[in-house]
Amino acid sequence: MGARFEIGHANFVGYLTADRKALAPRADEHALADFLESLCERGTLISATEDTPDDWIAKIAYAAQRERKELPRSINKRDNRVLTSSEVSQRLDPLRTYFNGYDFYAMVLPSGSRQQDKASDQFFKKIAIGSRSRALILMPEWQHSDHLLQVVDPFPALRILAESPITPPAVVFWTSLGSSCVLPLAEAEHFFTYELRSPASAGLDTVHQLIVDRFIRNAASGKRGKRILHLSDLHFGTPEAARRRAWLKEQLARELSTVDRVVVTGDLFDNPEEPLRESFEEFRTDVENLTTKDLLVIPGNHDVRTHGTSFGPLGQNAKYVTDLRWDPVVVDEDLQAVFFSFNSCETEDFARGSVGDRQRLERSQLFDRNVRRRPELADFARIALVHHHPYAYDTAPSALYERIIARLFGNEERFVAFVDAEAFVKWCASRGVSLILHGHKHVPHLVSATVSVRGRRHEITVVGCGSTTGVGGRPMCYDIITMDPTTKRWNVLFYHDEEGDGSGFALQNVAIDLRS
């Protein structure tokens, strides 16, 4: 059995293949309507039972058409509601019987359109028909100019894809029992032929679900990417940080055993005061005792300005920057990455930030000097750490100074902005930086930007963490960057604890790089 679908509908397909305990993903109404309509179109589904009394394709089309009628006939942008999990499940559950109960599932990720990537299309058809009714094979289609797939409430197979950065063409295998793996197309063909399918049989008659699950679990071993844990805006000294610090430490301890580097992008404490700095140092020691590397930190406006804001010399207390033990350029041999660290709080007033040409020149000189001594560093991935957000995005003001500024002057963004962000991003592009991690705004954010430098296009992923301690009524947040040092490919997993009361961090959304 096989199904083609738009990549944006991947989470719907994943839910249909999951066991009955799985929760449906939240989704907007228009996307759900589009998905149901696509199941009624010819060419979407492939089955050996087509035009027989047990026509799988016809049954799905009938059920999808019936559920589509329960949604508004036309959905414009203004009326496009975000549906709850229960609302989505109400529409999709009648179709689950046709997508459940298979020995295994596979999602073929092509490197281009069907015409461009004929090998993936042929493999999809071969395995969809060859596995008969024992497996369900899926193949998404997407505009390859939009290479970043962002999914809210990702189903397990998308999680494993996010954990294992891979270059298409590739195949994700999974079972309803929970095992999953990601393999390049060539390995996937071999795996299907010699592991999942009995060589003596044209189908899967001799392979049972438990055996298949074990094969897939074994194939996944040792294929995890490198991981960077990104924290920000801890604000030690606030009531939220005080209440949650011990619990946060326990939660992070679970992640640290599988993390290759930890970074904190500023606002380590709420005020540049000695007792608060000591609290952060205790936190740093806790983290470093659970890892094998120094914690990478950069200063934020709260680390050098009284309550995060200043006007001229009033409120500035920059001496604490020198006490944070941070370096402008850090080489990580294990990650095969170079970190450029910046202080975006040296100048500007209020809570604004900037990175002047002095800092950019200094980091350029340090990096070039390192490359002259060690030419192999030129091939390392390059990551920039900065506190302020290079790309503006709307959030309601939460910190006290933000609320006061908004009340007095309006347009809160003007007073917290990254003043010379365009120059900073262009410098990053010219120096080959492909990932920027930042904090400042207490809400997670991701931008995939294309920057033109000297007539060439350069892709940069920009990730904002949010507040790890959940200050100002925001959710507690952290993210994990998974990377392949060889291909310099990044995926991002965002975790939230929305209540901040010990309910636990849950994976909220993922961003997956699908560049060919």
N, C-alpha and C positions, 0 to 999 in steps of 0.2 A: 504494500500500500504506500502511496506517496501523496504529498501535498505541497504545492507552491504557495507562497504567501509573501506579502510585503514585510520587510524587516521590522517595520514599526509595529507589526502585529505579533511579533515573536512571543511576547508574554501571554497573549491569549492562547496561542498554540501550546505553549508550555503548560498552562493551567489545564487545558483539555487533556493533556497526557499524564498529569499528576494523579496521585492517589486521592481518594475521597476526603482525606483529612486536610488537604491543601486549601489555603484561602485564595480566593480570586484576587487578581491585582486590581488596584484602583485604576481607573482609566477615564478619558473623556468620552462623552457620548458619541461624538462624531467618529472617533476611531473605532469604537465597538460596532457602530452601524456599518462602516466601511468593511470591517472584517467579515461580518455576517453576509454582506452583499458579495464579497469575493468568493465565499464558499459556494455561491450559486452559479458562478461563472464557469463556462466550459474551459478545460485546460488547466484548471487549478488543481484538480485531484487526479490521481492515477491509481487504477485498481485492476487486478486480474478478474474481478467479478463484474466489470462493466457490461451492461446490456444482458445481465442474467437476472433470474428472479431475486437473487440476493445482492442486488446492485448497491454497493457501499456508497458510491458517488451520489446516486439518486436519493438515498436515504438522508445523507448529510445535507444535500441541497434543499430537500423538503423541510427538514428541521430548522435550517438556518433561515429560510424564507419565512417560516412561521414566527421565529423569534424576532426577526427584523421588523415585522409588522407591529411589534409591541413598542418599538421606539418611534419617535416623531418622524414623519415622512421626510421632512427637510430640516436640517440642523445648521443654522448659521453661526458665525463666530461668536456673536453676542450671547446666543442661547446655548452654547456648547457647555453643558454641565460636566463637572467632575463627578463620576459615579462612584459610589462606595463599593467596597468589596462585595457586600451582599447583593447590591443591585447588578453588578457584573455577573455574579454567579447565577442569579435568577435567569439571565439571558443565555448563559453558556452551558449551564448544567444539563439541559436536554440534549446537548451534542456530545457530552463526555462519553457516553456509551460507545460511540463510534471511534473514539480516539484512545480508549483505555484497553488494558488487557493484553498488550503485545509483549513479546519476550524482550524486545529492546526498541529504542528509538534512536534515530540518527538525524542530525541536521547538517546538511552539506553547505558550507560557506564558500561560494565561488569567488574568484578574483576579478570577475567582471560580469558582463551580461552573458546570456546563454550562447550568443554568437562568439563572444570573446573567450569564454572559458568552456570550450566544448568538452574537455575532460571531466569537469565537475558535473556537467549536465548528463553526460553519458553514464557516469557512476551513479548519479541519482536515479536514472531510469533503470539501470541494471539492478541495483539493490532493491528498488521499490517493487519491481516485478519479481525478481529472483527470490526475494524473501517471502513471497506470497502473503498470507495473512498473519504471519508470525512477527512481523516488524512493521513499524510505521516510519517512513523516511520523509524528511522535510527539507525544503530548499527555499530559503528566503531570497528575495530580489530587492535591490535598492539602487539608488543613484549613487555611484561611487564617488561623486564629488562631495556627498554628505557622508564622510567616512566614519563619523563618530556616532555610535549607537548609544542613546541614553534611555534607560529603562527603569521605571519605578516599580518597586516590589518584584524584583527579578525572580524568575523560577530557577530551580537548582542548576539546570544545565547552563543557563546564562551566567550563573555565579561561577561555575567552574571555568567558563570561557573568560570571565573577567579575571580570575585568579591565574590564568595561564596565557599571557599574551602570545599570540601566534599570527603568522602571516598567512592570509588566504592564498590559495585554496586550502581548506581544512575541513575536518568533520568532527562534530561533537556527538559522542555516543552516550546514552544514559538508559537507565531502567527505572521502573516505578518503585523498585526497592531502594533506590537512593544512590547507586554507584554511577559515576560519570567520568568521562575522559575526553581530551581534545587531542587530535592527531593531524599531522599534515596529510594531504590527500593521498600521496603515495603510500604512506604507512597505513592509512585507513583502508585502502583497497586490500592490502596484504592482511590486515587484521580481520576484515570481514571474510575474506576467502578462506583463511587458514585457521581462524579462531572461532568466529561466530557461526560460520556455516560449515557443516560437515563436508569434507572434500568428496565424500561418496554420494552426497545427496544434492539435489537441485534446490532444496529448501532447507528449512530449519527443523525438520521433524524430529531429529535425534538430539536436538539441543534444548534443554529445559531452562526456564527462566533463572533458576538459582545458579546454574552453571554459567550462563551468559553474564549474570550480575558479577560473578567472581572474575571472569575474563576481563570485563570492563574495569573493575576495581584494580586489578593487577596492572592493566595498561596505564592507569593514571599515576601509578607510583613514580615519584621522582621527577614529575613534570611541572612542578610549581615554579612560577617566576620569582624574581627577587622582589622584596617588599619593603616599602618605606612607610612608616607610620607617621602621619602628619597631624600634629596637635597645634592649637593656637588659642590665644586669648584666655589664658588660665585665670588671670585676675586674682591672684592670691591676695587676700585682704578683704574680699567681698564676703558677705554672708553665704552666698551660694557656694563659693569655692571652699569655705570653711566646712560647710555641712557635707559636701560631696567628695572631699579630697580622699578620705580613707577608702570610700567605696570605689572611686575612680581608679585608685591605685590597684585594687583587686581586679577590676575589670581589665585594665591595661596589661596586667601581669599575664593574662591569658593570651593576649596578642603578641607580647614581647618575645615569647619563645619561638615564634615563626617570623619575626621581623628582622630585617637586615640593617635598618637604620631608623633612628627616631629624630624628627625635626620639630621645633616649636617656632612658629613664625610670629613671635612678638606678643606684647602685653602679658608678660610673665607674671607681673604683679599689678595691683590696681593703682599704686602710688609709689613713687621712688623713695621708699623708706627702708631703713636698715632691717627692721624685724621682718618685713615682707620679703626682702631679698633672701634672708636666711630661710624662710619657709620654702622659697623656690629651690634653694640649694639642697634642702632635704629631699625635695621631689626629684631633683636631678640625680642625686645619689641613689635614690630608690630605683630610678629607671636604669642608670648605668650599672647597678649591681645585677640587674636582670638581663643585661645585654653585654656584648663584648666590645662596644664602641662608645666613644664620647657622644653625649647628647649634642646635637647641633641646634644652636639658638641664635636668634637675632633680636634686637630691641624693637619695641613698639612705642607708641606715643605715651602710654601709661607708664612705661619704664623710665622715661626721662622728663616727663612733664607732670606737674601736680594735677591729679585727677584727669590726666590725659590731655589737658589743654593748656595753652600758654598764649601770651601776647608779647612779642619781643622777648626780652630777658625774663619777664614775669612768668613764673611757673616752670622755668627750665631748671633741670637738675641733671645735667648730662654726665656727671661723674660716674653714675651707676653703670653706664654703658661699658666702661672699661673693666668693670668688675664681673661682667657676665661670662667671661671666658669664651669669646667667640672670635673666629678667624674669617678674614675676607674671602679666602679661597681654601677649600678643603678637598683633597683627593681621596676618594674611597676606592681602594683597589678591588674589593670584593664586588661592589656594584659596577665597577668600571665606569665611574661617574665622577664628575667634578662639580662641586657646589660653589656657586658664587653667592656670598652673603652680603646683604646691604642694610644700612641704617637709613631708613626713609624718614627719620625724625630729627635730623640735624638742623634743619631750617624750617621755615613756614610757621604760621601762627595757628591758633585754635588747635584743632586735631588734624590739620592737613599734613601731608607728607610730600617729600620730593627726594630724588636721588640726583645730585649734581654731577657735573662732568669729572670732578676730582675723584669721586668714588669709582666711576666707570673707568677712568684712566688707570687708577691704581690696580683694579682687578684685571684689566687687560694686560698690564705690565707683569703682574705676578703670574698669570696664566702662561703668557708667552715665555717667560723665563723658565717656568717648569717644563714647557714643551721642548725648549732648546736642550734642556738637560735630559729629558725623557720623551723622545718623539712619539712613543706609543700613546701618550696622553691625548694627542690630537684626535684619536679615534674614540675617546671616552665620551659617554653621554654628558650633557651639560644641563645643570639645574640651577635656577635662580631662586633665592629665598628673599622675600621682602615683606614688610608688614602691610603696607597700604595696597589697596586693590587697583591694579592697572586698568581694569575695565569697570566703569561705574555700573551699579545695579541698585534698584530701589529696595529699601527696607524701611520699615517704620523705626524712628529713633527709639533706642532702648536705654542706653547709658544716660545718666543724669545730665551730663554736659550736652549730649545730643538733643535731649528734650528741651533744655533751656535755650539752646541755640535755635532750635526749630520754632520755639514759641516766640522768641525775640525777633528773629530775622527771617524765618521761613527758609525753604530750600536747604534742608540739612546737608545735602550732598556737597554744597559749596564749602562747608566748614570741616569736612572730613576727607576731602578729595586728595587724590594723588596728582599733584600739580603738573608735573612734567612727565606724565605717564607715557605719552606717545614716544618721547625721546628715549625713555627707559626701555620700552618694548622694542624699539628699533635697534637699540644697542644689543639687546638680547638676541634678536634675529641675526644681526651681523656677526655676533660671536658664536653662533650655532647653538644657542640655548633653545631647547625644545620643550621645557617644562618650567613653569613659574608657579611656586607655591606661596600663598599669602594668607594673611589674617585680616584684622581690623574690623570689617563688618562681621557681625556675630551670626550670620546666616550663611550656610554653605553655598558655593557657586562654582560653576564651571563654564569656561569659554574655550572654544576651539577657534583660534585666529590664524588667518593667513596674512603674513606681513611681507611686503615687497621691499627688497633691499638690493640695490645695484642691479636692478632688472631681473632678479630671481625671487621666486616665491618661497617663503619659509613658513612651515607649520609650527605653531606654538600652542600648547595646551596650558591653560591658566586655571589653577584650582584654589578656591577659597575654602578654608576649613570650617568657618563658624567658630563658636566658642565651645571649647572642650568642657568647661565647667558650667556652661549654660547660664551665663550672667544675663541680667536684664530680662528675665523671663523667656529667654531663647531655649531651644532644645540643646542638650549636651551633644556635642558633635566631635567626631574625628573622621579622617579618611585614610584609606590605605591605597598607595600607589603600587601597582604591580608592574614590573618592567622586565623586558628582555634586553640585557646589555648588548647583545650582538646586533639586534635589529633596531634598538633604541625605540621600541614600541611601548606605549604607556596605556594601562587601563586604570580606572579609578573606582573604588568601592566606598560609598558614603554610609556611615553608621550614625544613627541618632538614638538618644534616649529622650523622648519628647517630654516626659513628665519630670525627669530628673529626680525621681524618688526611689531609685533602685529597681524599677521595672525591668531594666536591662537595655543594652544597646541592641538595635536591630538593623539589619541591612535595609536601607531605604531605597537606594538607587545605585545603578552602576553606569559607567561610561566606558564603552568598549571601542578600541581603535580597530577598524576593519579595513585599513588601507591595504592595498595589494602590494 
